[in-house]
Amino acid sequence: MRKLPPSCVGSLICALRGKGPNQIARILTREQVLNPTNQYYQATGAACTNLDTTRPYTWFGRTVAKILENKVYIGHTLNMKKTTLSYKNKKQIQKPESEQILVENTHEPLISMEIWEIVQDVREHKRRPPKHMEEPNLFSGLVYCADCGKYMVLCRTEKMREDQYYFRCSTYSKRGKNACSPHQIREADLKAIVLDDLRRVTHFARMKERQFAQYINQRNTAELRREINRLQKELDSMHRRYDELSALFKRLYEDNVLGRVSDEQFRMLSADYNAEQKNLSVAIPAKEEQLEKLKASAANVDAFIEKAKQYTAIDELTPQLLRLFIQRIEIGERSKKHSRSAGQSVRIVYRDIGALDTPMREGDHAPHMAKQITETEKEAIIRLLA
């Protein structure tokens, strides 16, 4: 596999740590890393557009953003990106993304798809930190409300100590108690819970590979099969409806030609059929992609074990570590509202293996078993932890 340019490596590492394009640009400028145009000029001697040899180490946020979005690094090629206004006017203009053509697997990828997806996920959920705080939210894009499903916001001010920072449901913050409850949890407590659970899970993944893989595969098999079957049924139903609409439109056209249906009725019904078929044309590919991702996530416990082997000593949480192992964290409401001592569930969904259905509660030293776990699953977990 070919090596990435140092600038691209630096950009990806900073993005995994939760840094934004402008922050990454400032870091690269400060560390005197050549920008892309000057790198290319020194390597080939050819001058690119906007080449400025007087400022070879100056980076801009938009340049970093383009690097982080470039699909060339995962082995794909994007064609038909630009066009001209006409055969007379040769000025090039950028075509919309829907009109561009993506050709997959045209060359050897420079980074794994997993790293690419994590970086895109980080960028999608990243939020600008307060002006007085340079460090971004460690859990940005990972923490969600268990009841309404919306993201949790980190509340922090200059006057607060770090151990006073807390997460709160965004729905509650925006719409009040009639829409949702606070689901409040201190950031320090969440860090302790996640760090403890991550250590526990990765330890047993390393030390008891066979038992760990057996338990995960047994649990995932039934859950995934149900979910895959559900999505497949929905997809089949959508395909059938699409074919039905094509047949209905053809019959409607014939009836209009033969005079059985008036022109006004034809226009009204055909507009409805076309609108429904257009919606299905958008929904079917999205559903197919969702189904493929679900199938790809099945039985991927080996990938999790390999990652666990690479991190034998986890002393503290980092943005890169969190996004490598964890997909999302769901915060439940306290058993007694506005009580600091009442229990509160925290459900951690890991990448590749999903949730282990052992929500941790503040003050717990061992995992608290969820009520919905069956006796068979309890026995499997006890054997795993033995």
C-alpha positions, 0 to 999 in steps of 0.5 A, spaced: 500 500 500 502 506 498 503 511 503 499 518 504 502 524 504 504 527 511 499 533 510 493 528 509 496 523 515 496 529 519 489 531 517 486 525 518 489 524 525 486 531 527 479 529 524 479 523 528 481 527 534 475 531 533 478 537 530 475 541 525 478 544 518 480 550 520 483 548 527 487 542 523 489 548 518 492 552 524 496 546 526 499 544 519 501 551 518 504 552 525 508 545 524 511 548 517 507 542 513 508 544 506 501 545 503 498 541 497 500 546 491 507 547 494 508 539 495 506 538 488 511 543 485 517 541 489 515 533 487 514 535 479 516 542 478 509 543 475 506 549 477 498 548 479 493 554 479 494 558 485 501 556 487 504 561 492 511 559 493 512 565 498 507 562 503 509 554 502 506 552 509 500 556 509 494 552 510 486 554 509 480 550 512 477 549 505 483 545 503 483 541 509 476 540 508 477 537 501 482 532 503 477 529 508 472 529 503 476 526 497 474 519 495 480 518 492 484 515 498 479 510 499 480 507 492 474 510 488 475 515 482 470 521 481 468 523 474 464 528 470 466 533 476 466 539 471 463 542 465 463 548 460 457 553 459 457 551 452 461 549 446 463 557 445 464 559 452 470 554 455 469 556 462 469 550 467 463 550 472 462 545 477 457 540 476 452 538 482 454 531 486 448 528 483 450 529 476 457 526 477 459 519 476 463 515 482 467 509 479 469 504 485 475 500 486 479 503 481 485 503 485 488 501 491 485 504 497 490 509 501 486 508 508 481 503 510 473 504 509 473 504 517 477 510 518 474 514 512 467 512 515 469 515 522 472 521 519 465 523 516 461 521 522 465 526 526 465 531 521 457 530 520 456 531 528 461 536 530 459 542 533 463 548 534 466 549 541 465 555 545 470 561 543 473 561 550 474 553 549 479 551 544 478 543 546 472 540 542 467 536 546 470 529 547 463 525 546 461 530 540 456 526 535 456 520 540 451 521 546 444 521 545 437 521 549 435 514 550 427 516 550 427 521 544 433 519 540 436 526 539 443 528 541 445 530 548 449 537 548 455 538 553 453 544 557 459 548 560 461 555 561 467 559 563 465 560 570 464 552 571 469 547 573 471 541 569 468 536 574 461 540 573 460 540 566 454 536 564 450 533 558 443 534 557 438 532 552 437 537 546 430 536 545 429 538 553 433 544 552 429 547 546 422 545 547 422 544 555 419 538 559 413 537 555 417 534 550 422 530 554 426 530 560 433 532 562 437 526 562 442 530 565 449 526 566 456 529 568 461 529 563 466 526 569 461 521 570 460 519 563 467 518 562 468 514 568 463 509 566 465 509 558 472 508 560 471 502 565 466 499 560 471 499 554 476 496 559 472 491 561 469 489 554 476 489 550 480 485 556 475 479 555 475 480 547 483 479 548 483 474 554 477 470 552 477 470 544 473 464 543 468 465 548 467 472 546 466 471 539 461 465 541 457 469 545 457 475 540 455 471 534 450 467 538 446 474 540 447 478 534 445 472 529 438 472 532 437 480 532 440 481 525 436 476 522 430 479 525 432 486 523 435 483 516 428 480 514 424 486 516 428 490 512 428 485 506 420 485 507 420 492 506 424 492 500 420 487 497 414 491 498 417 497 495 419 494 489 412 490 488 409 497 489 414 500 484 412 495 479 404 496 480 405 503 479 408 502 472 403 497 470 397 502 473 400 508 469 400 503 462 393 501 463 391 508 465 394 511 458 391 505 454 384 507 457 385 515 456 387 513 449 381 509 448 376 514 451 375 510 458 378 516 462 378 523 461 384 527 460 383 531 466 382 524 470 389 522 466 393 528 468 390 528 476 392 520 476 398 520 472 401 526 477 399 522 483 402 515 480 409 519 478 410 522 485 409 516 488 414 512 483 419 518 484 419 517 492 420 510 491 426 511 486 429 515 492 427 510 498 429 504 494 436 505 494 437 508 501 433 502 503 438 497 499 444 501 502 441 500 509 440 493 508 447 492 505 450 495 511 446 491 516 449 485 512 456 487 512 456 489 520 454 481 521 459 477 524 464 482 524 467 480 531 474 478 529 475 486 527 473 488 534 478 483 537 483 485 532 482 492 535 482 490 542 489 487 541 492 493 539 490 497 545 492 493 551 493 499 556 487 504 556 489 509 561 484 515 558 479 516 553 481 520 547 476 522 541 480 517 536 479 511 541 472 513 542 470 513 535 474 507 533 470 502 538 464 506 540 458 507 535 453 511 540 452 512 547 444 512 549 443 516 556 437 514 560 433 518 565 434 517 572 429 512 576 427 519 580 428 525 577 432 531 579 435 526 584 443 526 584 443 519 587 438 515 583 440 510 578 441 512 571 442 507 565 448 508 560 447 504 554 454 503 549 453 501 542 460 498 540 462 498 533 462 491 529 459 488 535 453 492 537 450 493 544 452 488 550 445 489 553 449 491 560 447 498 561 452 501 567 449 505 572 453 511 576 457 507 582 456 500 579 463 496 579 460 491 575 455 491 569 448 491 571 443 487 567 438 489 563 431 487 564 430 484 557 435 479 557 433 472 557 436 467 562 440 463 556 443 470 555 445 471 562 448 464 563 452 466 556 454 472 560 456 469 566 460 464 562 464 469 559 466 473 565 468 467 569 
